[in-house]
Amino acid sequence: MTIQQKRIVFTMGGKGGVGKTGFMVALAEWFGANQIPHTLLDLDTENKARGSLTHYFNGSAAKVNIHTPAGLDVFIDHLETGAPIILADMGAGSGQIAADWFDAMYDDVAAGSAVFTAVGVITPDPASVESVLSWASRLQERVKYLVIENATSPQAEFSYWHLSQQAIRFRETFDPIILHMDFRLAELENPARQYGIKLSQIAERKVTVDELRRASLVIRAQSYRRKLFAEFDQAKAVLLP
């Protein structure tokens, strides 16, 4: 009997404010647009309101407190009873919890045909790169790596990510898939985050917030979504079971 493989995609919740949740929201939209069943888990217990995964998905993302001895066992329970794909947004400062859980549980969970993709979102700030490298030093080859270059300015440069010896060794050792996320205008990004509005809602003119109904922002949202979805299409190997 063939056992269906299942995949857990989780953000490496190291440095805060790099765009992890924004990426996961867009990724969830891509899964939805392709009618791929998935479960959303909001593991960012520090972010209780605006900006969390729960804020964008109105209850369809389960809020889970992982700061317990068996907190990440939620992966196992949801894979047993739900969709074959879990998208989990980890909060900042969760590295030790994740590392301890992998050390204790990985072998048995992997034996049950589960595979893992660790998502690292980096910005031009070297600290964001160091955070990803720190997680990788603990997770090692137990996961596949997906790294997102999040442009936080119109002319963002990722020189530390491209040139530092530690980052070069990481890329040579683990061969991550690398995607790019374009810089977003503040007049679109800020109200969208404030009201928990997704790109697709803006792009499809399904919002009631007047400032997000401007024709230019609708076109911007359509462009952002199109480019992101094209990026995700290139990473199916680490996103699907």
N, C-alpha and C positions, 0 to 999 in steps of 0.2 A: 504494500500500500504506500502510495506517495503522500508525504506530509507536506501540506501547503506551507511555503516559506512566508514568514511575516516580518515586517520591517518597523523599527522604531527610529524615527527621525527626531533628534533633540538638539536644541541649541546649547553650545558650550557657554554656560552662564557665568562668565568671568567678569570682565569689565562692563559696568552698566552704561547705558546711553549710547551704544554704538549702532543700534537699529535692529536688534535681534527680533523684537516683537513685530516690527514693521515687515521684516522679511517673512516671518512665519505667517502673518496675515495674508500676504501676497501668495505664499506657497499654498495655503489652504484654499485660496480662491482658484488657483490653478488646478488643484485636485477636484474642486467642485465643478469647474468649467469642463473638465474631462470626465465627469461622472465616475470618479474613482472613490470608492468608499473609504472613509478614514475617520479616526477619532481624534478630537482635539483635547489636549490636556494643558491647563494653565498651571504651571508649577512655580510661578513667580509669586510667592506668598508675601513678599515685601511690597509689591505693587497691587494694592487692593482695589483701586478704582480706575481712573483714567489711564489709558495707555497699556493696559494689560490685555491679554488675549480674550479674556472674558468680556472686557469692555466692547470689543468689536463684534462678538458673536452672540451676545444676548442669551446666555445660558446654554448654548450648544457646546461651549468649551467648559469642561469640568474643572473646577478649582480644587487643587490638591495640595495639602500641606506635606511637604517632603521632609520636614524637620522632625522626623520620628525615626526610631530604629528600622522600621520597615517601610519608610515613606515611598521609595521608588519601586516597591513591589506592586504598585498600581499598574506598572507596565504589564506585569504578568496577568493580572486579573482582567485588564481590558483586552489583551490579546486573546484570552480564553473565551471571552463572551462577546466581543465586538468585532469591528472591522479589522482586516489584516494589516492595516497601516495605522500607526500612532504618530501624530505630530505633537511634540511636547516642547513647550517654551519654558526653559529653566531660568530662574532668577539669578541676578548677580550674586556672587559669593557662594555658589552651590558646588564648587569644584570638589571640595573634600567629601561632601555627601555622595556625589556621583562616583568618585574614585573608590570610596569604601564599598559602595554597592557593587560596582563592577568586580572588585576583588573577591567579594563574598558570593556573588550570584551569577556572574557571567557564564561560567562553564555550564551550569545546569540550564540556564535560560537559552543559551545557544544550542544546547543539545535538543531543545524543543523546537528547533528550526527558526529561531528568531535571529535577525541580523540587525545591526545598528549603523546609523549614519549620524555622525557628529557634525553639526553646523557651526562654523566659526565665522562671525561677522567682524571684519576688520575695517578700520578707517586709517587715514594718514597718521594718526596718533600711534607711536610705537608701543604704547601700553596695551592697545587692543591686540597687537600682534603677539606681544609677550604673553598675554592671557591665553591665546589659542595654543601657543607653544607649551605653556605650562600644563594645560589640559592634555595635550597630546603626549606629554612625557609620562602621564599616568595611564591614559587609555591605551596607548601603544597600538598594536595591530588588531585590537579587538573590535574596532569600528572602521568604517569607511569615512573619509573626510571630505566635506564640502565647505569650501571657503568662499565667502562673499566679500568682494571689494566694494564697500559702501562709500560712494563719493559724497562727502559731506560738504563739499564746496564745488563750484563750477569747474575749477582747475585742480581738482584733488590729485595729489601725487602720493604714490605708495612706495616711496623709495626705501623705507626701512624694511618693508615686506619683501621687496624685490632684491635688496642688496645685502641685508644682514646675513652673516654666516649661519646663525641659528635657523633663520627662516629658509635659507637655501637647503640646509640639511633636512629640515622637515619635509620640504617638497620632494627632495631626492629619495627620502626614506619611505614616505607614505603616499606619494603620487596623488595628492588631492585633486578633485575637480574644482576648478576655480571659475566663479561666475562674477558678473559685475552688476551693481545696482546703481543706477543713475542718480545724480543729485536732484533733489526735489525742491521746488519753489516753496518758500516758507508760507506764502499765502494759500497754498494748497495743503501742505503737510500739517501746519499747526491747527487749523480748524478741523481737519479730518481726525487728528489725534484727539482733540478736545471732545468731539462729539461721537467718537467711535465709528467713523464712517470709512468704509473700504473703498479702494480705488475703483472697483467695478461699479459700485453704487454711483460714484461721481461720473465715471465714463458712460454709464447707461442712463444718466440724468434721473436717478432715483433718489434724490436727496431733497429735503425741504429747507436746508440751510442756504439762505440766499447767496452768501458769499461763495459757495461752492457750486452755484448754478451758472456762473459766468461761462460764456462760450469758450473763452481761451483756456480756462481751467479744465473744462470738460475735454477739450482736445489734448491738453497736457496729460490728463489722467489716462486717456486712451493710449497715448504714446508710451507712458510709463508702463502700463499694463502689457501692451504688445511686446515691448522689449524684454520685460521680466519673464513673460510666458515663453518667449523664444529662448531665453537663458535656461529656464527650467526644462524645456524640451531636450536640451543638450545634457541634462543630468539625470535622465530616467534610470540609468544603471544604479544610482545610489538613492533613488527616491521611491522606486516601486519594489514590491516583494521579489 
